[in-house]
Amino acid sequence: MQKDYTGTTTVIVGGTHGMGLATARMLADGGGRVLVAGRNSANVAAANRALSPNGEAMVSDVAARADVETLAKYAEARLRSLDFLFVNVGVSELAPLAEITEETYDRHFSVNTRGAFFAMQQLSPLIRDGGSIVVTSSVADEGGHPGMGIYSASKAALVSLASSFAAELLPRGIRVNTISPGFIRTPTHGVAGLTDAERAEFEAIGNQTTPMGRNGTAEEVARAVLFLAFEATFTTGAKLAIDGGLGQKITAPLA
């Protein structure tokens, strides 16, 4: 059942495909106005077609501070104020720690941590008192995961920053929460540079290791995001796992 978002305004940073676009579509289909941003011009064009007439997309690279500032100015001009900000950015390049270069390290923190931070900093003044922010982390933001050390560290830092925003925005009644997805079926599966065969293998690993026995969908993530955004009115500083039990120490029953 489609929920009614008429009269709401939202910005989604990282909203041109996958979980971000699924969230944007639910908002736009429900009558809400939504502005999404992404750095890939082809994805932006596709998102513009998918979201019309209630939504629009623009090119904006969260790793570039000037782009984030431009996004904030455009959002203010188009929407004036916001009910909801979804910061759904991330880059993941799998490699052992011994093979990590300075460039790889900086790229992860530039997008996953610094970019997300400045997006919240620049856009939160537009949020109405009583509004909300949701930030995308990962099931990998706790514990050790071979090949994911830098990605995991950048997302763990993001969770800490989200908690600080939750504390500092309390006087305005703005709730800040984090989602922690596991294996989710999206165009990239959350990992940069995979071939079609590698994506299929990645999805198969998710099916095998997730206690619920499958990958999640972008729409399932979107419903959880919108619950935190509009319905969880007594929840802030929380992290919601959307991982089929993967990070919850749940063991699937024996066949």
C-alpha positions as CSV (number, residue, x, y, z in Angstrom):
1,M,0.0,0.0,0.0
2,Q,1.4,3.4,-1.1
3,K,1.8,5.8,1.8
4,D,0.8,9.5,1.4
5,Y,3.8,11.9,1.4
6,T,1.9,14.8,0.0
7,G,3.3,18.1,1.3
8,T,6.7,16.6,2.3
9,T,10.1,17.7,0.9
10,T,13.2,15.6,0.7
11,V,16.8,15.6,-0.5
12,I,18.5,12.3,-1.2
13,V,22.3,12.6,-1.6
14,G,23.1,9.4,-3.5
15,G,19.6,8.9,-4.9
16,T,20.0,8.1,-8.6
17,H,20.0,4.3,-8.4
18,G,19.6,1.4,-6.0
19,M,18.4,2.1,-2.5
20,G,18.4,5.9,-2.9
21,L,16.3,5.8,-6.0
22,A,13.9,3.3,-4.5
23,T,13.3,5.7,-1.6
24,A,12.9,8.6,-4.0
25,R,10.3,6.8,-6.0
26,M,8.2,5.9,-3.0
27,L,8.3,9.5,-1.9
28,A,7.4,10.9,-5.4
29,D,4.7,8.2,-6.0
30,G,3.2,9.2,-2.7
31,G,3.0,12.9,-3.6
32,G,6.1,14.1,-2.0
33,R,8.6,16.5,-3.6
34,V,12.1,15.0,-3.8
35,L,15.4,16.2,-5.1
36,V,18.1,13.6,-5.6
37,A,21.8,14.0,-6.3
38,G,24.4,11.8,-7.8
39,R,27.7,12.1,-9.7
40,N,26.9,9.9,-12.7
41,S,25.2,11.9,-15.4
42,A,23.6,8.9,-17.1
43,N,22.0,7.8,-13.8
44,V,20.9,11.4,-13.1
45,A,19.1,11.5,-16.5
46,A,17.4,8.1,-15.8
47,A,16.4,9.3,-12.4
48,N,14.8,12.4,-13.8
49,R,12.7,10.2,-16.1
50,A,11.7,7.9,-13.3
51,L,10.8,10.6,-10.8
52,S,8.8,13.1,-12.9
53,P,6.7,15.0,-12.1
54,N,7.3,15.2,-8.3
55,G,11.0,14.6,-8.3
56,E,14.1,15.8,-10.0
57,A,17.8,14.8,-10.1
58,M,20.9,16.8,-10.5
59,V,24.6,16.0,-10.9
60,S,26.5,16.5,-7.7
61,D,29.7,14.8,-6.4
62,V,29.6,14.5,-2.6
63,A,33.4,14.3,-2.6
64,A,33.6,17.9,-3.9
65,R,32.8,20.5,-1.2
66,A,31.7,23.0,-3.9
67,D,29.2,20.6,-5.3
68,V,27.7,20.0,-1.9
69,E,27.4,23.7,-1.3
70,T,25.7,24.1,-4.7
71,L,23.3,21.3,-3.9
72,A,22.3,23.0,-0.7
73,K,21.7,26.3,-2.5
74,Y,19.7,24.7,-5.2
75,A,17.6,22.7,-2.6
76,E,16.8,25.9,-0.8
77,A,15.8,27.6,-4.0
78,R,13.6,24.8,-5.2
79,L,12.2,23.4,-1.9
80,R,12.8,26.2,0.5
81,S,12.9,23.8,3.5
82,L,13.1,20.1,4.1
83,D,11.3,17.5,6.1
84,F,13.8,14.8,5.4
85,L,17.4,14.4,4.4
86,F,18.7,10.9,3.3
87,V,22.5,10.7,3.0
88,N,23.0,7.5,1.1
89,V,26.6,7.7,-0.3
90,G,29.3,5.2,-0.3
91,V,32.2,3.7,-2.2
92,S,33.5,0.2,-1.6
93,E,36.6,-1.2,-3.2
94,L,37.6,-4.6,-1.8
95,A,41.3,-5.2,-1.2
96,P,43.5,-6.6,1.6
97,L,45.0,-4.0,3.9
98,A,48.5,-4.7,2.6
99,E,47.4,-3.6,-0.9
100,I,45.6,-0.4,0.2
101,T,47.2,2.7,-1.4
102,E,46.9,6.3,-0.2
103,E,44.6,7.0,-3.1
104,T,42.2,4.2,-2.1
105,Y,42.2,5.2,1.5
106,D,41.5,8.8,0.7
107,R,38.8,7.9,-1.8
108,H,36.9,5.9,0.8
109,F,37.0,8.6,3.5
110,S,36.4,11.4,1.0
111,V,33.1,10.0,0.0
112,N,31.9,7.8,2.9
113,T,32.9,10.0,5.8
114,R,33.9,13.6,4.7
115,G,31.4,13.8,1.9
116,A,28.6,12.5,4.1
117,F,29.6,14.9,6.9
118,F,29.5,18.0,4.8
119,A,26.3,17.0,3.2
120,M,24.7,16.8,6.7
121,Q,26.4,20.0,7.7
122,Q,25.4,22.0,4.7
123,L,21.8,20.7,4.3
124,S,20.7,20.3,8.0
125,P,20.0,24.1,8.3
126,L,17.3,23.6,5.7
127,I,15.5,21.0,7.7
128,R,12.4,22.1,9.5
129,D,12.4,21.7,13.3
130,G,11.0,18.2,14.0
131,G,12.4,16.8,10.7
132,S,14.8,14.0,10.2
133,I,18.0,12.7,8.7
134,V,18.9,9.1,7.8
135,V,22.4,8.0,7.0
136,T,23.5,4.9,5.2
137,S,26.2,2.9,6.9
138,S,26.8,-0.9,6.4
139,V,26.7,-4.2,8.2
140,A,30.5,-4.0,7.9
141,D,30.8,-1.0,10.2
142,E,31.4,-3.4,13.2
143,G,33.9,-6.2,13.6
144,G,36.7,-7.2,11.2
145,H,36.0,-8.1,7.6
146,P,38.9,-9.3,5.3
147,G,39.3,-7.1,2.3
148,M,36.9,-4.4,3.7
149,G,39.1,-2.8,6.3
150,I,39.2,0.8,4.9
151,Y,35.5,0.7,3.9
152,S,34.5,-0.6,7.3
153,A,36.6,2.1,9.1
154,S,35.1,4.9,7.0
155,K,31.5,3.7,7.8
156,A,32.3,3.2,11.5
157,A,33.4,6.8,11.6
158,L,30.2,7.8,9.8
159,V,28.1,6.1,12.5
160,S,30.0,8.1,15.1
161,L,29.4,11.4,13.2
162,A,25.7,10.6,12.9
163,S,25.5,10.2,16.6
164,S,27.1,13.6,17.1
165,F,24.6,15.2,14.7
166,A,21.8,13.5,16.6
167,A,23.0,15.1,19.9
168,E,23.6,18.5,18.4
169,L,20.3,18.7,16.6
170,L,18.2,17.7,19.6
171,P,17.3,21.3,20.4
172,R,15.6,21.6,17.0
173,G,13.8,18.2,17.4
174,I,15.6,16.8,14.4
175,R,16.1,13.1,14.6
176,V,19.2,11.5,13.1
177,N,19.4,7.8,12.6
178,T,21.5,5.3,10.7
179,I,20.7,2.2,8.6
180,S,23.0,-0.7,8.3
181,P,22.3,-2.8,5.2
182,G,23.6,-6.2,4.5
183,F,23.6,-7.9,1.1
184,I,21.1,-5.8,-1.0
185,R,20.3,-6.5,-4.6
186,T,21.2,-3.2,-6.4
187,P,22.9,-2.4,-9.7
188,T,26.3,-2.5,-8.1
189,H,25.7,-4.6,-5.0
190,G,27.5,-1.8,-3.2
191,V,30.9,-2.8,-4.6
192,A,32.7,-0.7,-7.3
193,G,34.0,-2.3,-10.5
194,L,32.4,-5.8,-10.3
195,T,31.8,-7.7,-13.5
196,D,28.4,-9.3,-14.2
197,A,29.9,-12.7,-13.1
198,E,31.3,-11.2,-9.9
199,R,28.0,-9.5,-9.1
200,A,26.3,-12.9,-9.5
201,E,28.9,-14.5,-7.2
202,F,28.5,-11.7,-4.7
203,E,24.7,-12.2,-4.6
204,A,25.2,-16.0,-4.2
205,I,27.5,-15.4,-1.2
206,G,24.8,-13.2,0.3
207,N,22.2,-15.9,-0.2
208,Q,24.4,-18.4,1.5
209,T,25.6,-16.3,4.4
210,T,22.4,-14.3,5.3
211,P,20.3,-16.2,7.9
212,M,17.1,-15.3,6.0
213,G,18.6,-17.1,2.9
214,R,18.5,-14.3,0.4
215,N,19.6,-10.8,-0.6
216,G,17.4,-7.9,0.4
217,T,15.8,-5.6,-2.1
218,A,16.2,-1.9,-2.5
219,E,12.5,-1.5,-1.8
220,E,12.8,-3.2,1.5
221,V,15.6,-0.8,2.5
222,A,13.5,2.2,1.3
223,R,10.5,1.1,3.5
224,A,12.8,1.0,6.5
225,V,14.3,4.4,5.7
226,L,10.9,6.0,5.4
227,F,9.8,4.4,8.7
228,L,12.8,6.1,10.4
229,A,12.2,9.3,8.5
230,F,8.5,9.9,9.2
231,E,7.1,7.3,11.7
232,A,9.8,6.6,14.3
233,T,9.1,9.9,16.0
234,F,10.7,8.8,19.4
235,T,13.9,7.4,17.8
236,T,17.2,9.2,17.4
237,G,20.8,8.2,17.5
238,A,19.8,4.7,16.6
239,K,21.2,2.2,14.0
240,L,18.7,-0.1,12.3
241,A,20.1,-3.3,10.8
242,I,18.5,-4.2,7.4
243,D,20.6,-7.3,6.8
244,G,18.4,-10.4,7.1
245,G,20.0,-11.3,10.4
246,L,23.5,-11.2,9.1
247,G,25.0,-9.0,11.7
248,Q,22.7,-10.1,14.6
249,K,24.4,-13.4,15.4
250,I,21.3,-15.3,14.2
251,T,21.9,-18.8,12.9
252,A,19.8,-20.3,10.2
253,P,18.1,-23.6,11.2
254,L,19.7,-26.8,9.9
255,A,18.0,-28.3,6.8
